[in-house]
Amino acid sequence: MTSFQGFGLAEPLARALAEENYVTPTPIQTQTIPIAIEGRDVIGIAQTGTGKTAAFALPILHRIMANRTPLEKKSCRVLVLSPTRELSGQILESFLAYGRHARISATLAIGGVPMGKQVRALQNGVDILVATPGRLLDLVRGNALRLNKVDFLVLDEADRMLDMGFIHDIRQVVAKLPKERQTLFFSATMPQAIAELAGQMLRNPASVSVTPQASTAERIVQRVIHVDRGAKPAMLVELLKGESETMDRALIFTRTKHGADKVVKSLLKAGIPAEAIHGNKSQNQRERVLAAFRQGAIRTLIATDIAARGIDVDGISHVVNFDLPNIPESYVHRIGRTARAGAEGVAISFCDADERAFLRDIEKLIRAQIPSTDRRTGNPQPVAAEEHHRPRQQQNRGRPSQQQRRPRPDGAPRQQRPDGAPRQQQAQRPQQRPQGQSAGTTSNEITGVAFMQRGARRADDRRPQRGENGETAWRRKS
Ligand code: AMP
């Protein structure tokens, strides 16, 4: 299919697509839309960034427009489950963008915001509900929502939902849905547990998948600093001050929310403006801080892994792992926040004695040894002047070969997706560094690993604004 016309989508949808400047369907859209329009279940392997939101949203919108039924109170016709608030918000925005001429109602049910507004938004029923599983169940248990009128179920980023421990919630939700429904199931990967879940939820599904092509290898200079745990705050201050000339925006990861707040305090004490974003912050606070970070008003942002999933910011020059993640994949997700859009980035990780095992797991996963400096007591080496050696690439070990990403459908440079993750990586032959240059202070060196990153939503995407806190947004035919 080389144009959207061939799908026979309802005119208001076609008009919205033209306004969005969507001309050519992406491969996942070409595969999914015709099947889903017919009403078949679909199981799709596709990463975010491939255009899969439109692949499920368009046929669903088309079908609910073709068969409008009065909405019952406290019900929804379309239920979209997504792992994070931020992704949920983006999905809602997509539905509203594509359905802007279609007289549809849509709302969010996500945690981190007061329930009252969501309860009110559901009072008269809603066409489309985009939800994270926990809040959805809270609303169901609180009698604010019944799921017996759901005609369409979408599971987005199913693998991530499992990673985040939502499996029981998902099973509970599915048990409350009508058996007669259409289910569209998307996952970036298809491990056994996901395939089993899909097997239980889908009826005679059509399979679709896209394998993204290689993008230009984004380059991330990686370093590890071995440090005593108690010395991390001072080391961070030293690092941020030392790198300030090349640092546009730094994203600093801590393992816990409390840890994030502590880092902010110590930076503020050292005169470095910083803010934290994590699950204890309200949605409003998170949005305000993110906007300031995006605009450059704050250059240092501290985040936990979960909070960082929604961070969709270009121009992050540095990622600092104040704490190393205990899940090695998280390291790859984290450092993928930098070096977007062809830029280069620096990823520096602090490793204390307790984190050695995490580092080993990470190096095994990325199949490379990360250049390191020892700054533990008794090994006083200045951070900026360390000798960098090139990482030793490990051939044919660890994970199997990688899927790669496709360029953006509209041809713009592909960037790292907010909650997305380079699940796959490719060891590359490092280039020779000119003598005397040190990592993190030059922009054209490579220390080894180039990552195939998952799709990204561009910060400048033309998307409609959603209401504050994601309350019901109505789009009427104009
Ligand atoms: P998604 O994978 O759904 O998050 O989409 C990734 C990005 O591609 C979003 O910014 C979409 O607005 C955009 N997009 C999706 N489909 C198309 C298309 N057919 N043409 C142009 N842009 C698209």
Residues whose N, C-alpha, C, O or C-beta is under 5 A from the ligand:
A	BS01	AMP	N21 Y22 V23 T24 P25 T26 Q47 T48 G49 T50 G51 K52 T53 A54 P409 D410 A456 R457 R458 D461
